[in-house]
C-alpha cells in the first residue's frame, strides 16, 4: 500500500492511531496521551518495537468511562 493510500483512510475508520492522530481525534494533547499510555496497565496501547500506536476503540472506551484525565 502506498503512503498516499494509507493517508486517505479516515481516522475514525482506523483501528490503530499514532499519538498525533489520537490527539486530533480526541482533542487531548500528545504529551498527555503519552503519559497515560506509558502505564503498564494501559490496555489501549500497542507497541511495535519503540513505535506506539493507540487502539482507537479501546481509547474511546477508556475516555467514555473516565471522570478526568
mmCIF file of the C-alpha atoms, coordinates in Angstrom:
data_MODEL
# 
_entry.id   MODEL 
# 
loop_
_atom_site.group_PDB 
_atom_site.id 
_atom_site.type_symbol 
_atom_site.label_atom_id 
_atom_site.label_alt_id 
_atom_site.label_comp_id 
_atom_site.label_asym_id 
_atom_site.label_entity_id 
_atom_site.label_seq_id 
_atom_site.pdbx_PDB_ins_code 
_atom_site.Cartn_x 
_atom_site.Cartn_y 
_atom_site.Cartn_z 
_atom_site.occupancy 
_atom_site.B_iso_or_equiv 
_atom_site.pdbx_formal_charge 
_atom_site.auth_seq_id 
_atom_site.auth_comp_id 
_atom_site.auth_asym_id 
_atom_site.auth_atom_id 
_atom_site.pdbx_PDB_model_num 
ATOM 1  C CA . UNK A 1 1  ? 0.000   0.000  0.000  1.00 0.00 ? 1  UNK A CA 1 
ATOM 2  C CA . UNK A 1 2  ? 1.428   3.348  -0.966 1.00 0.00 ? 2  UNK A CA 1 
ATOM 3  C CA . UNK A 1 3  ? 1.763   6.127  1.571  1.00 0.00 ? 3  UNK A CA 1 
ATOM 4  C CA . UNK A 1 4  ? -0.936  8.176  -0.178 1.00 0.00 ? 4  UNK A CA 1 
ATOM 5  C CA . UNK A 1 5  ? -3.468  5.342  0.000  1.00 0.00 ? 5  UNK A CA 1 
ATOM 6  C CA . UNK A 1 6  ? -2.725  4.915  3.719  1.00 0.00 ? 6  UNK A CA 1 
ATOM 7  C CA . UNK A 1 7  ? -3.249  8.606  4.405  1.00 0.00 ? 7  UNK A CA 1 
ATOM 8  C CA . UNK A 1 8  ? -6.648  8.537  2.683  1.00 0.00 ? 8  UNK A CA 1 
ATOM 9  C CA . UNK A 1 9  ? -8.164  6.267  5.363  1.00 0.00 ? 9  UNK A CA 1 
ATOM 10 C CA . UNK A 1 10 ? -10.220 8.476  7.720  1.00 0.00 ? 10 UNK A CA 1 
ATOM 11 C CA . UNK A 1 11 ? -9.008  8.492  11.332 1.00 0.00 ? 11 UNK A CA 1 
ATOM 12 C CA . UNK A 1 12 ? -12.385 7.272  12.619 1.00 0.00 ? 12 UNK A CA 1 
ATOM 13 C CA . UNK A 1 13 ? -12.054 4.132  10.450 1.00 0.00 ? 13 UNK A CA 1 
ATOM 14 C CA . UNK A 1 14 ? -8.522  3.194  11.514 1.00 0.00 ? 14 UNK A CA 1 
ATOM 15 C CA . UNK A 1 15 ? -8.171  0.537  14.184 1.00 0.00 ? 15 UNK A CA 1 
ATOM 16 C CA . UNK A 1 16 ? -4.854  1.922  15.486 1.00 0.00 ? 16 UNK A CA 1 
ATOM 17 C CA . UNK A 1 17 ? -3.816  5.548  15.675 1.00 0.00 ? 17 UNK A CA 1 
ATOM 18 C CA . UNK A 1 18 ? -0.483  7.282  16.032 1.00 0.00 ? 18 UNK A CA 1 
ATOM 19 C CA . UNK A 1 19 ? -0.205  9.627  19.001 1.00 0.00 ? 19 UNK A CA 1 
ATOM 20 C CA . UNK A 1 20 ? -0.659  12.618 16.683 1.00 0.00 ? 20 UNK A CA 1 
ATOM 21 C CA . UNK A 1 21 ? -3.763  11.077 15.089 1.00 0.00 ? 21 UNK A CA 1 
ATOM 22 C CA . UNK A 1 22 ? -5.187  10.207 18.511 1.00 0.00 ? 22 UNK A CA 1 
ATOM 23 C CA . UNK A 1 23 ? -4.600  13.777 19.668 1.00 0.00 ? 23 UNK A CA 1 
ATOM 24 C CA . UNK A 1 24 ? -6.514  15.135 16.672 1.00 0.00 ? 24 UNK A CA 1 
ATOM 25 C CA . UNK A 1 25 ? -9.270  12.522 17.166 1.00 0.00 ? 25 UNK A CA 1 
ATOM 26 C CA . UNK A 1 26 ? -9.764  13.118 20.906 1.00 0.00 ? 26 UNK A CA 1 
ATOM 27 C CA . UNK A 1 27 ? -8.663  16.717 21.440 1.00 0.00 ? 27 UNK A CA 1 
ATOM 28 C CA . UNK A 1 28 ? -6.206  15.544 24.109 1.00 0.00 ? 28 UNK A CA 1 
ATOM 29 C CA . UNK A 1 29 ? -2.600  16.707 23.825 1.00 0.00 ? 29 UNK A CA 1 
ATOM 30 C CA . UNK A 1 30 ? 0.142   14.386 22.683 1.00 0.00 ? 30 UNK A CA 1 
ATOM 31 C CA . UNK A 1 31 ? 2.072   14.736 25.955 1.00 0.00 ? 31 UNK A CA 1 
ATOM 32 C CA . UNK A 1 32 ? -0.967  13.654 27.989 1.00 0.00 ? 32 UNK A CA 1 
ATOM 33 C CA . UNK A 1 33 ? -1.662  10.709 25.663 1.00 0.00 ? 33 UNK A CA 1 
ATOM 34 C CA . UNK A 1 34 ? 1.962   9.598  26.002 1.00 0.00 ? 34 UNK A CA 1 
ATOM 35 C CA . UNK A 1 35 ? 1.766   9.960  29.789 1.00 0.00 ? 35 UNK A CA 1 
ATOM 36 C CA . UNK A 1 36 ? -1.417  7.870  30.017 1.00 0.00 ? 36 UNK A CA 1 
ATOM 37 C CA . UNK A 1 37 ? -0.177  5.202  27.615 1.00 0.00 ? 37 UNK A CA 1 
ATOM 38 C CA . UNK A 1 38 ? 3.188   4.845  29.404 1.00 0.00 ? 38 UNK A CA 1 
ATOM 39 C CA . UNK A 1 39 ? 1.439   2.957  32.211 1.00 0.00 ? 39 UNK A CA 1 
ATOM 40 C CA . UNK A 1 40 ? 1.947   -0.819 32.164 1.00 0.00 ? 40 UNK A CA 1 
ATOM 41 C CA . UNK A 1 41 ? -1.763  -1.243 32.911 1.00 0.00 ? 41 UNK A CA 1 
ATOM 42 C CA . UNK A 1 42 ? -2.799  0.736  29.814 1.00 0.00 ? 42 UNK A CA 1 
ATOM 43 C CA . UNK A 1 43 ? -4.866  -1.610 27.647 1.00 0.00 ? 43 UNK A CA 1 
ATOM 44 C CA . UNK A 1 44 ? -5.227  0.701  24.635 1.00 0.00 ? 44 UNK A CA 1 
ATOM 45 C CA . UNK A 1 45 ? -1.539  0.971  23.733 1.00 0.00 ? 45 UNK A CA 1 
ATOM 46 C CA . UNK A 1 46 ? 0.118   -1.281 21.163 1.00 0.00 ? 46 UNK A CA 1 
ATOM 47 C CA . UNK A 1 47 ? 3.896   -1.264 20.974 1.00 0.00 ? 47 UNK A CA 1 
ATOM 48 C CA . UNK A 1 48 ? 5.605   -2.215 17.723 1.00 0.00 ? 48 UNK A CA 1 
ATOM 49 C CA . UNK A 1 49 ? 9.232   -2.065 18.749 1.00 0.00 ? 49 UNK A CA 1 
ATOM 50 C CA . UNK A 1 50 ? 9.532   1.501  20.000 1.00 0.00 ? 50 UNK A CA 1 
ATOM 51 C CA . UNK A 1 51 ? 6.580   2.749  17.941 1.00 0.00 ? 51 UNK A CA 1 
ATOM 52 C CA . UNK A 1 52 ? 3.463   3.479  19.991 1.00 0.00 ? 52 UNK A CA 1 
ATOM 53 C CA . UNK A 1 53 ? 0.016   3.033  18.468 1.00 0.00 ? 53 UNK A CA 1 
ATOM 54 C CA . UNK A 1 54 ? -3.231  3.611  20.305 1.00 0.00 ? 54 UNK A CA 1 
ATOM 55 C CA . UNK A 1 55 ? -6.140  1.239  19.780 1.00 0.00 ? 55 UNK A CA 1 
ATOM 56 C CA . UNK A 1 56 ? -8.929  3.612  18.751 1.00 0.00 ? 56 UNK A CA 1 
ATOM 57 C CA . UNK A 1 57 ? -11.918 1.649  20.115 1.00 0.00 ? 57 UNK A CA 1 
ATOM 58 C CA . UNK A 1 58 ? -10.227 0.871  23.451 1.00 0.00 ? 58 UNK A CA 1 
ATOM 59 C CA . UNK A 1 59 ? -9.095  4.501  23.766 1.00 0.00 ? 59 UNK A CA 1 
ATOM 60 C CA . UNK A 1 60 ? -12.666 5.663  23.152 1.00 0.00 ? 60 UNK A CA 1 
ATOM 61 C CA . UNK A 1 61 ? -13.956 3.219  25.813 1.00 0.00 ? 61 UNK A CA 1 
ATOM 62 C CA . UNK A 1 62 ? -11.333 4.486  28.255 1.00 0.00 ? 62 UNK A CA 1 
ATOM 63 C CA . UNK A 1 63 ? -12.366 8.079  27.673 1.00 0.00 ? 63 UNK A CA 1 
ATOM 64 C CA . UNK A 1 64 ? -16.090 7.243  27.842 1.00 0.00 ? 64 UNK A CA 1 
ATOM 65 C CA . UNK A 1 65 ? -15.555 5.788  31.327 1.00 0.00 ? 65 UNK A CA 1 
ATOM 66 C CA . UNK A 1 66 ? -13.076 8.398  32.615 1.00 0.00 ? 66 UNK A CA 1 
ATOM 67 C CA . UNK A 1 67 ? -14.159 11.118 35.007 1.00 0.00 ? 67 UNK A CA 1 
ATOM 68 C CA . UNK A 1 68 ? -10.976 13.127 34.490 1.00 0.00 ? 68 UNK A CA 1 
ATOM 69 C CA . UNK A 1 69 ? -7.551  12.661 32.962 1.00 0.00 ? 69 UNK A CA 1 
# 
